[in-house]
Amino acid sequence: MSETSLTQKELENAAEVPDNGLSAAAREYVARVRGGDVGPLPAILGLVVLLLVFSALRPTTFTNPFNFANLIVQSAAIIVIAMGLVFVLLLGEIDLSAGFTAGVCGAMLGIVTTRWGMSWIVGVLVCLAVGAVIGLVIGTLVSRIGIPSFVVTLAMFLALQGALLGLIGEGGTIRISSPVILAIMANTLPPWLGWVLFVVCMAAYAFFTYRAMAVRRAKGLVAQSTSVWAVKVGCLGLLLGLCVFYLNLERSRNSALSSIKGIPIVVVLLLVLLVALTFLLLRTAFGRHLYAIGGNAEAARRAGINVPLLRTLAFVLCSTIAGIAGIVLASRVNSVTPSTGGGETLLFAVAAAVIGGTSLFGGKGRPADAIIGGLVIAVVGNGMGLLNQPAAVVYIVTGFVLLLAAGVDALSRRRSAATGRG
């Protein structure tokens, strides 16, 4: 049977399955939440509350298009690092060196493109290769020798900080001159291209989610109802459509001199990473094995999964994605310094993944968690800044939000175990 006829048969079978409707889906979701499966719900609710509070307190400054786009730009590097950390956290491990991994990779990008005068393509490849090598070293020490990841990555944190200082020099700076690299954070898509991207993304999401639903029904598996699917597609389309509309508004402080409108190019990068990493986690054997190891490493080993190899690959992937974050950091400030990737960069990235819903205990998390958590941290910092609050207050509030997210995670796991859903 051809792929076309198979798809048609699946759709016909799906149409014959009764639709239980929204009420049944709502009851099922409430039951899951009560059973401890809260997912990203607390982070989403927290983000909504923060947006409403800051919009009410600073209606003219917080909600204007310039600040809306600035939120995305501010959180982009944190989100990218957090996406990589999700793969390590899924195993119940940690990578404390991801921030300075991004810094070292960004420095190599600057050395290759600026000092050596080579193409930006070569610079990006070298940047990603350096990240992969760092991850390979960390993963080997953790999975093959058995050193705890906390110790290994803390040591690498110090070593990479020294390497970055050695590459750049104390008080030194490597300028980024490649127009392509600088465009990632500085340029935007034309408004019409933003709407084309929106239509393509929504069409792809609607098609693939409906086909997945139809395939599950054709195989006699539990699947969401068509009405729930339609509501999800409609709500996502409305949300993304409003974002595109808002980003396409003029946000230049002086539009007579220069016009700034459209989706920042870094959003496209985040979207590509989200789709690619989500597919890797949810649609491949590699991703399923990571979840299995995070849930019970010994059971996964007995099932024939090569646990050491998967652990190593998770660290390689994490550090490679940190290399992408290094490109974003370099693009944002047009240079790389000994402090690039340092400070609160790594701490905020870990916080973003955990706040978004990724479990510190392993076995639960998705790349989308990094985006939600990263936006929460960006909104807190941005909103508190507009309220003229000192940095001390911002750190305290962010720490409280992280502690709250970790507490919800711990309580939800306890609830899941008590109800048999864990």
Contacts in CASP RR format, 6 or more apart in sequence:
PFRMAT RR
TARGET T0000
AUTHOR 0000-0000-0000
METHOD contacts of the structure
MODEL  1
MSETSLTQKELENAAEVPDNGLSAAAREYVARVRGGDVGPLPAILGLVVL
LLVFSALRPTTFTNPFNFANLIVQSAAIIVIAMGLVFVLLLGEIDLSAGF
TAGVCGAMLGIVTTRWGMSWIVGVLVCLAVGAVIGLVIGTLVSRIGIPSF
VVTLAMFLALQGALLGLIGEGGTIRISSPVILAIMANTLPPWLGWVLFVV
CMAAYAFFTYRAMAVRRAKGLVAQSTSVWAVKVGCLGLLLGLCVFYLNLE
RSRNSALSSIKGIPIVVVLLLVLLVALTFLLLRTAFGRHLYAIGGNAEAA
RRAGINVPLLRTLAFVLCSTIAGIAGIVLASRVNSVTPSTGGGETLLFAV
AAAVIGGTSLFGGKGRPADAIIGGLVIAVVGNGMGLLNQPAAVVYIVTGF
VLLLAAGVDALSRRRSAATGRG
1 9 0 8 1.000
7 211 0 8 1.000
9 218 0 8 1.000
10 211 0 8 1.000
10 214 0 8 1.000
10 215 0 8 1.000
10 217 0 8 1.000
10 218 0 8 1.000
11 214 0 8 1.000
13 214 0 8 1.000
13 217 0 8 1.000
13 218 0 8 1.000
14 213 0 8 1.000
14 214 0 8 1.000
14 217 0 8 1.000
14 218 0 8 1.000
14 223 0 8 1.000
14 226 0 8 1.000
17 217 0 8 1.000
17 223 0 8 1.000
19 225 0 8 1.000
19 226 0 8 1.000
19 227 0 8 1.000
20 225 0 8 1.000
21 225 0 8 1.000
21 227 0 8 1.000
21 228 0 8 1.000
22 225 0 8 1.000
22 227 0 8 1.000
22 228 0 8 1.000
22 231 0 8 1.000
24 225 0 8 1.000
25 224 0 8 1.000
25 225 0 8 1.000
25 227 0 8 1.000
25 228 0 8 1.000
32 421 0 8 1.000
33 41 0 8 1.000
34 415 0 8 1.000
34 419 0 8 1.000
35 415 0 8 1.000
35 416 0 8 1.000
35 419 0 8 1.000
35 421 0 8 1.000
36 411 0 8 1.000
36 412 0 8 1.000
36 413 0 8 1.000
36 415 0 8 1.000
36 416 0 8 1.000
36 419 0 8 1.000
36 421 0 8 1.000
37 412 0 8 1.000
37 416 0 8 1.000
37 421 0 8 1.000
38 408 0 8 1.000
38 412 0 8 1.000
39 357 0 8 1.000
39 364 0 8 1.000
39 412 0 8 1.000
40 356 0 8 1.000
40 357 0 8 1.000
40 366 0 8 1.000
40 368 0 8 1.000
40 369 0 8 1.000
40 372 0 8 1.000
42 357 0 8 1.000
42 404 0 8 1.000
42 405 0 8 1.000
42 408 0 8 1.000
43 355 0 8 1.000
43 356 0 8 1.000
43 357 0 8 1.000
43 369 0 8 1.000
43 372 0 8 1.000
43 373 0 8 1.000
43 376 0 8 1.000
43 405 0 8 1.000
44 372 0 8 1.000
46 376 0 8 1.000
47 372 0 8 1.000
47 373 0 8 1.000
47 375 0 8 1.000
47 376 0 8 1.000
47 379 0 8 1.000
50 376 0 8 1.000
50 379 0 8 1.000
50 380 0 8 1.000
51 379 0 8 1.000
54 62 0 8 1.000
54 379 0 8 1.000
54 382 0 8 1.000
54 383 0 8 1.000
54 386 0 8 1.000
54 387 0 8 1.000
55 62 0 8 1.000
55 63 0 8 1.000
57 386 0 8 1.000
57 387 0 8 1.000
58 383 0 8 1.000
58 386 0 8 1.000
58 387 0 8 1.000
61 67 0 8 1.000
61 386 0 8 1.000
62 382 0 8 1.000
62 383 0 8 1.000
62 386 0 8 1.000
64 251 0 8 1.000
65 246 0 8 1.000
65 247 0 8 1.000
65 249 0 8 1.000
65 250 0 8 1.000
65 251 0 8 1.000
66 251 0 8 1.000
66 252 0 8 1.000
66 253 0 8 1.000
66 260 0 8 1.000
67 382 0 8 1.000
67 386 0 8 1.000
68 246 0 8 1.000
68 247 0 8 1.000
68 251 0 8 1.000
69 247 0 8 1.000
69 251 0 8 1.000
69 260 0 8 1.000
69 264 0 8 1.000
70 382 0 8 1.000
71 375 0 8 1.000
71 378 0 8 1.000
71 379 0 8 1.000
71 382 0 8 1.000
72 264 0 8 1.000
72 266 0 8 1.000
72 267 0 8 1.000
72 378 0 8 1.000
73 185 0 8 1.000
73 264 0 8 1.000
73 266 0 8 1.000
73 332 0 8 1.000
74 378 0 8 1.000
74 382 0 8 1.000
75 352 0 8 1.000
75 374 0 8 1.000
75 375 0 8 1.000
75 377 0 8 1.000
75 378 0 8 1.000
76 185 0 8 1.000
76 266 0 8 1.000
76 269 0 8 1.000
76 270 0 8 1.000
76 328 0 8 1.000
76 332 0 8 1.000
77 102 0 8 1.000
77 325 0 8 1.000
77 326 0 8 1.000
77 328 0 8 1.000
77 329 0 8 1.000
77 332 0 8 1.000
77 341 0 8 1.000
77 345 0 8 1.000
78 345 0 8 1.000
78 348 0 8 1.000
78 349 0 8 1.000
78 352 0 8 1.000
78 374 0 8 1.000
78 377 0 8 1.000
78 378 0 8 1.000
79 270 0 8 1.000
79 352 0 8 1.000
79 370 0 8 1.000
79 371 0 8 1.000
79 373 0 8 1.000
79 374 0 8 1.000
79 375 0 8 1.000
80 269 0 8 1.000
80 270 0 8 1.000
80 273 0 8 1.000
80 321 0 8 1.000
80 322 0 8 1.000
80 324 0 8 1.000
80 325 0 8 1.000
80 328 0 8 1.000
80 370 0 8 1.000
81 98 0 8 1.000
81 99 0 8 1.000
81 102 0 8 1.000
81 321 0 8 1.000
81 322 0 8 1.000
81 325 0 8 1.000
81 345 0 8 1.000
81 346 0 8 1.000
81 349 0 8 1.000
82 349 0 8 1.000
82 350 0 8 1.000
82 352 0 8 1.000
82 353 0 8 1.000
82 369 0 8 1.000
82 370 0 8 1.000
82 373 0 8 1.000
82 374 0 8 1.000
83 273 0 8 1.000
83 274 0 8 1.000
83 277 0 8 1.000
83 321 0 8 1.000
83 353 0 8 1.000
83 367 0 8 1.000
83 370 0 8 1.000
83 371 0 8 1.000
84 98 0 8 1.000
84 277 0 8 1.000
84 317 0 8 1.000
84 318 0 8 1.000
84 321 0 8 1.000
84 322 0 8 1.000
84 367 0 8 1.000
84 370 0 8 1.000
85 95 0 8 1.000
85 98 0 8 1.000
85 318 0 8 1.000
85 349 0 8 1.000
85 350 0 8 1.000
85 353 0 8 1.000
85 358 0 8 1.000
85 370 0 8 1.000
86 277 0 8 1.000
86 353 0 8 1.000
86 358 0 8 1.000
86 365 0 8 1.000
86 366 0 8 1.000
86 367 0 8 1.000
86 369 0 8 1.000
86 370 0 8 1.000
87 277 0 8 1.000
87 281 0 8 1.000
87 290 0 8 1.000
87 314 0 8 1.000
87 317 0 8 1.000
87 318 0 8 1.000
88 94 0 8 1.000
88 95 0 8 1.000
88 149 0 8 1.000
88 314 0 8 1.000
88 315 0 8 1.000
88 318 0 8 1.000
89 353 0 8 1.000
89 354 0 8 1.000
89 358 0 8 1.000
89 359 0 8 1.000
89 360 0 8 1.000
89 362 0 8 1.000
89 365 0 8 1.000
90 290 0 8 1.000
90 291 0 8 1.000
90 293 0 8 1.000
90 294 0 8 1.000
90 314 0 8 1.000
90 358 0 8 1.000
90 362 0 8 1.000
90 363 0 8 1.000
90 364 0 8 1.000
90 365 0 8 1.000
91 290 0 8 1.000
91 293 0 8 1.000
91 294 0 8 1.000
91 297 0 8 1.000
91 310 0 8 1.000
91 311 0 8 1.000
91 314 0 8 1.000
91 362 0 8 1.000
91 363 0 8 1.000
92 294 0 8 1.000
92 359 0 8 1.000
92 360 0 8 1.000
92 361 0 8 1.000
92 362 0 8 1.000
92 363 0 8 1.000
93 142 0 8 1.000
93 149 0 8 1.000
93 311 0 8 1.000
93 314 0 8 1.000
93 315 0 8 1.000
94 149 0 8 1.000
94 150 0 8 1.000
94 153 0 8 1.000
94 350 0 8 1.000
95 138 0 8 1.000
95 149 0 8 1.000
95 153 0 8 1.000
95 315 0 8 1.000
95 318 0 8 1.000
95 319 0 8 1.000
96 150 0 8 1.000
96 153 0 8 1.000
96 154 0 8 1.000
96 156 0 8 1.000
96 157 0 8 1.000
96 346 0 8 1.000
97 134 0 8 1.000
97 138 0 8 1.000
97 153 0 8 1.000
97 154 0 8 1.000
97 156 0 8 1.000
97 157 0 8 1.000
97 160 0 8 1.000
97 319 0 8 1.000
97 346 0 8 1.000
98 153 0 8 1.000
98 318 0 8 1.000
98 319 0 8 1.000
98 322 0 8 1.000
98 325 0 8 1.000
98 346 0 8 1.000
98 349 0 8 1.000
99 322 0 8 1.000
99 325 0 8 1.000
99 341 0 8 1.000
99 342 0 8 1.000
99 345 0 8 1.000
99 346 0 8 1.000
99 349 0 8 1.000
100 156 0 8 1.000
100 157 0 8 1.000
100 160 0 8 1.000
100 161 0 8 1.000
100 164 0 8 1.000
100 341 0 8 1.000
100 342 0 8 1.000
100 346 0 8 1.000
101 131 0 8 1.000
101 134 0 8 1.000
101 135 0 8 1.000
101 156 0 8 1.000
101 160 0 8 1.000
101 319 0 8 1.000
101 322 0 8 1.000
101 323 0 8 1.000
102 322 0 8 1.000
102 323 0 8 1.000
102 325 0 8 1.000
102 326 0 8 1.000
102 329 0 8 1.000
102 340 0 8 1.000
102 341 0 8 1.000
102 345 0 8 1.000
103 160 0 8 1.000
103 164 0 8 1.000
103 323 0 8 1.000
103 326 0 8 1.000
103 329 0 8 1.000
103 336 0 8 1.000
103 340 0 8 1.000
103 341 0 8 1.000
103 342 0 8 1.000
104 130 0 8 1.000
104 131 0 8 1.000
104 134 0 8 1.000
104 160 0 8 1.000
104 163 0 8 1.000
104 164 0 8 1.000
104 167 0 8 1.000
105 127 0 8 1.000
105 128 0 8 1.000
105 130 0 8 1.000
105 131 0 8 1.000
105 322 0 8 1.000
105 323 0 8 1.000
105 326 0 8 1.000
105 327 0 8 1.000
106 127 0 8 1.000
106 323 0 8 1.000
106 326 0 8 1.000
106 327 0 8 1.000
106 329 0 8 1.000
106 330 0 8 1.000
106 336 0 8 1.000
106 340 0 8 1.000
107 164 0 8 1.000
107 167 0 8 1.000
107 168 0 8 1.000
107 174 0 8 1.000
107 336 0 8 1.000
107 340 0 8 1.000
108 123 0 8 1.000
108 126 0 8 1.000
108 127 0 8 1.000
108 130 0 8 1.000
108 167 0 8 1.000
109 123 0 8 1.000
109 124 0 8 1.000
109 126 0 8 1.000
109 127 0 8 1.000
109 176 0 8 1.000
109 181 0 8 1.000
109 326 0 8 1.000
109 327 0 8 1.000
109 330 0 8 1.000
109 336 0 8 1.000
110 123 0 8 1.000
110 174 0 8 1.000
110 175 0 8 1.000
110 176 0 8 1.000
110 330 0 8 1.000
110 336 0 8 1.000
111 167 0 8 1.000
111 174 0 8 1.000
112 118 0 8 1.000
112 122 0 8 1.000
112 123 0 8 1.000
112 126 0 8 1.000
112 127 0 8 1.000
113 119 0 8 1.000
113 120 0 8 1.000
113 122 0 8 1.000
113 123 0 8 1.000
113 176 0 8 1.000
113 177 0 8 1.000
113 178 0 8 1.000
113 181 0 8 1.000
114 174 0 8 1.000
114 175 0 8 1.000
114 176 0 8 1.000
114 177 0 8 1.000
114 178 0 8 1.000
115 174 0 8 1.000
120 178 0 8 1.000
120 180 0 8 1.000
120 181 0 8 1.000
124 181 0 8 1.000
124 327 0 8 1.000
127 323 0 8 1.000
127 326 0 8 1.000
127 327 0 8 1.000
128 320 0 8 1.000
128 323 0 8 1.000
128 324 0 8 1.000
130 323 0 8 1.000
131 319 0 8 1.000
131 320 0 8 1.000
131 322 0 8 1.000
131 323 0 8 1.000
132 316 0 8 1.000
132 319 0 8 1.000
132 320 0 8 1.000
134 156 0 8 1.000
134 160 0 8 1.000
134 319 0 8 1.000
135 315 0 8 1.000
135 316 0 8 1.000
135 318 0 8 1.000
135 319 0 8 1.000
135 320 0 8 1.000
136 312 0 8 1.000
136 315 0 8 1.000
136 316 0 8 1.000
137 156 0 8 1.000
138 149 0 8 1.000
138 152 0 8 1.000
138 153 0 8 1.000
138 156 0 8 1.000
138 315 0 8 1.000
138 319 0 8 1.000
139 152 0 8 1.000
139 311 0 8 1.000
139 312 0 8 1.000
139 314 0 8 1.000
139 315 0 8 1.000
139 316 0 8 1.000
140 312 0 8 1.000
141 147 0 8 1.000
141 152 0 8 1.000
142 148 0 8 1.000
142 149 0 8 1.000
142 152 0 8 1.000
142 311 0 8 1.000
142 312 0 8 1.000
142 315 0 8 1.000
143 307 0 8 1.000
143 308 0 8 1.000
143 309 0 8 1.000
143 311 0 8 1.000
143 312 0 8 1.000
143 315 0 8 1.000
144 308 0 8 1.000
144 312 0 8 1.000
149 315 0 8 1.000
157 346 0 8 1.000
161 338 0 8 1.000
161 342 0 8 1.000
164 338 0 8 1.000
164 340 0 8 1.000
165 338 0 8 1.000
167 174 0 8 1.000
168 174 0 8 1.000
168 336 0 8 1.000
168 337 0 8 1.000
168 338 0 8 1.000
169 338 0 8 1.000
170 338 0 8 1.000
171 337 0 8 1.000
171 338 0 8 1.000
172 337 0 8 1.000
172 338 0 8 1.000
173 335 0 8 1.000
173 336 0 8 1.000
173 337 0 8 1.000
174 335 0 8 1.000
174 336 0 8 1.000
174 337 0 8 1.000
175 334 0 8 1.000
175 335 0 8 1.000
176 182 0 8 1.000
176 330 0 8 1.000
176 331 0 8 1.000
176 334 0 8 1.000
176 335 0 8 1.000
176 336 0 8 1.000
181 327 0 8 1.000
181 330 0 8 1.000
181 331 0 8 1.000
182 331 0 8 1.000
182 334 0 8 1.000
183 265 0 8 1.000
183 331 0 8 1.000
184 265 0 8 1.000
184 266 0 8 1.000
184 269 0 8 1.000
184 327 0 8 1.000
184 328 0 8 1.000
184 331 0 8 1.000
185 264 0 8 1.000
185 265 0 8 1.000
185 266 0 8 1.000
185 328 0 8 1.000
185 331 0 8 1.000
185 332 0 8 1.000
186 331 0 8 1.000
187 264 0 8 1.000
187 265 0 8 1.000
188 247 0 8 1.000
188 260 0 8 1.000
188 261 0 8 1.000
188 262 0 8 1.000
188 263 0 8 1.000
188 264 0 8 1.000
188 265 0 8 1.000
189 197 0 8 1.000
189 262 0 8 1.000
189 263 0 8 1.000
189 264 0 8 1.000
189 265 0 8 1.000
189 268 0 8 1.000
190 262 0 8 1.000
191 248 0 8 1.000
191 261 0 8 1.000
191 262 0 8 1.000
194 244 0 8 1.000
194 248 0 8 1.000
194 262 0 8 1.000
194 263 0 8 1.000
195 244 0 8 1.000
195 248 0 8 1.000
197 244 0 8 1.000
197 263 0 8 1.000
197 268 0 8 1.000
198 237 0 8 1.000
198 240 0 8 1.000
198 241 0 8 1.000
198 244 0 8 1.000
201 240 0 8 1.000
201 271 0 8 1.000
202 233 0 8 1.000
202 236 0 8 1.000
202 237 0 8 1.000
202 240 0 8 1.000
205 233 0 8 1.000
205 236 0 8 1.000
206 233 0 8 1.000
209 229 0 8 1.000
209 232 0 8 1.000
209 233 0 8 1.000
210 229 0 8 1.000
213 223 0 8 1.000
213 224 0 8 1.000
213 226 0 8 1.000
213 229 0 8 1.000
214 223 0 8 1.000
216 222 0 8 1.000
216 223 0 8 1.000
217 223 0 8 1.000
244 263 0 8 1.000
247 261 0 8 1.000
247 262 0 8 1.000
247 263 0 8 1.000
247 264 0 8 1.000
248 261 0 8 1.000
248 262 0 8 1.000
248 263 0 8 1.000
249 261 0 8 1.000
250 259 0 8 1.000
250 260 0 8 1.000
250 261 0 8 1.000
251 260 0 8 1.000
251 261 0 8 1.000
252 258 0 8 1.000
252 259 0 8 1.000
252 260 0 8 1.000
252 261 0 8 1.000
266 328 0 8 1.000
266 331 0 8 1.000
269 324 0 8 1.000
269 328 0 8 1.000
270 371 0 8 1.000
273 321 0 8 1.000
273 324 0 8 1.000
273 367 0 8 1.000
274 367 0 8 1.000
274 368 0 8 1.000
274 371 0 8 1.000
277 321 0 8 1.000
277 367 0 8 1.000
278 366 0 8 1.000
278 367 0 8 1.000
278 368 0 8 1.000
280 286 0 8 1.000
280 287 0 8 1.000
281 287 0 8 1.000
281 290 0 8 1.000
281 291 0 8 1.000
281 366 0 8 1.000
281 367 0 8 1.000
282 366 0 8 1.000
286 310 0 8 1.000
286 313 0 8 1.000
289 300 0 8 1.000
289 305 0 8 1.000
289 310 0 8 1.000
290 310 0 8 1.000
290 314 0 8 1.000
290 363 0 8 1.000
291 363 0 8 1.000
292 299 0 8 1.000
292 300 0 8 1.000
292 303 0 8 1.000
292 305 0 8 1.000
293 300 0 8 1.000
293 305 0 8 1.000
293 307 0 8 1.000
293 310 0 8 1.000
293 311 0 8 1.000
294 300 0 8 1.000
294 362 0 8 1.000
294 363 0 8 1.000
295 362 0 8 1.000
295 363 0 8 1.000
297 307 0 8 1.000
300 307 0 8 1.000
301 307 0 8 1.000
326 340 0 8 1.000
326 341 0 8 1.000
329 336 0 8 1.000
329 340 0 8 1.000
329 341 0 8 1.000
329 345 0 8 1.000
330 336 0 8 1.000
330 340 0 8 1.000
333 340 0 8 1.000
344 395 0 8 1.000
348 374 0 8 1.000
348 377 0 8 1.000
348 398 0 8 1.000
349 370 0 8 1.000
351 373 0 8 1.000
351 377 0 8 1.000
351 398 0 8 1.000
351 399 0 8 1.000
351 401 0 8 1.000
351 402 0 8 1.000
351 405 0 8 1.000
352 370 0 8 1.000
352 373 0 8 1.000
352 374 0 8 1.000
352 376 0 8 1.000
352 377 0 8 1.000
353 365 0 8 1.000
353 369 0 8 1.000
353 370 0 8 1.000
353 373 0 8 1.000
354 360 0 8 1.000
354 402 0 8 1.000
354 405 0 8 1.000
354 406 0 8 1.000
354 409 0 8 1.000
355 372 0 8 1.000
355 373 0 8 1.000
355 374 0 8 1.000
355 376 0 8 1.000
355 377 0 8 1.000
355 401 0 8 1.000
355 402 0 8 1.000
355 405 0 8 1.000
356 369 0 8 1.000
356 370 0 8 1.000
356 372 0 8 1.000
356 373 0 8 1.000
356 374 0 8 1.000
356 376 0 8 1.000
356 405 0 8 1.000
357 364 0 8 1.000
357 365 0 8 1.000
357 369 0 8 1.000
357 372 0 8 1.000
357 373 0 8 1.000
357 405 0 8 1.000
357 409 0 8 1.000
358 364 0 8 1.000
358 365 0 8 1.000
358 366 0 8 1.000
358 369 0 8 1.000
358 370 0 8 1.000
359 365 0 8 1.000
359 409 0 8 1.000
359 413 0 8 1.000
360 406 0 8 1.000
360 409 0 8 1.000
361 409 0 8 1.000
361 410 0 8 1.000
361 413 0 8 1.000
376 401 0 8 1.000
377 398 0 8 1.000
377 401 0 8 1.000
380 394 0 8 1.000
380 397 0 8 1.000
380 398 0 8 1.000
380 401 0 8 1.000
381 394 0 8 1.000
381 398 0 8 1.000
384 393 0 8 1.000
384 394 0 8 1.000
384 397 0 8 1.000
385 394 0 8 1.000
413 422 0 8 1.000
416 422 0 8 1.000
END
